């Protein structure tokens, strides 16, 4: 239940960022000259893949990736990634664990993240990582 509430709060926050980025108010977060580029202070490591929103559609939309742990099923996530690219949402965000992560072996954790990041690199829109249990224990932004 806590993860569900956290996911809703995260979705609302990202929705607010999108709403502000589309406004003409003094809080306008758009980069000059590019209405799809979010202007956020970045560090060496960030919990997103890009800040340029997908603006191929005239309406606002986003996709949510749920927890993909608790019993790995080959090719399900990669197939859903192709479907997301067909739908062309402005961005994608996570609301659960993205890797199994139930290990202390660094090489196993790295391999799991490499596999997941390989899927995300194929997205044609930004992906925002929202930390969950194994995400926060195994990944440092």
Secondary structure, 3 states (H helix, E strand, C coil): CHHHHHHHHHHHHHHHHHHHHHCCCCCCCEECCEEEEECCCCCCCCCECCCECCCCCCCCCEEEECCCCCCCCCCHHHHHHHHHHHHCCCEEEECCCCCCCCCCCHHHHHHHHHHHHHHHCCCCCEEECCCCHHHHHHCCC
